[in-house]
């Protein structure tokens, strides 16, 4: 066990500190979703919550849409 948190996308690989997902799962997101999740600002936490909600709902990584 490495002590790093598991990726919420695949739950099999670890993600590096400060990352939302492991590298393969991050790459599976659409470019638009990655761009929006990379934005900082007052809506950043809401976008992260939207990502986690989509993962809980079983939405495929490539189909996840994140609002600005």
Secondary structure, DSSP 8 states (H G I E B T S, - for coil): --S--B-TTTSSSB--TT-SS-HHHHHHS-HHHHHHHH--STTHHHHHHHHHHHHHTT--GGG-----
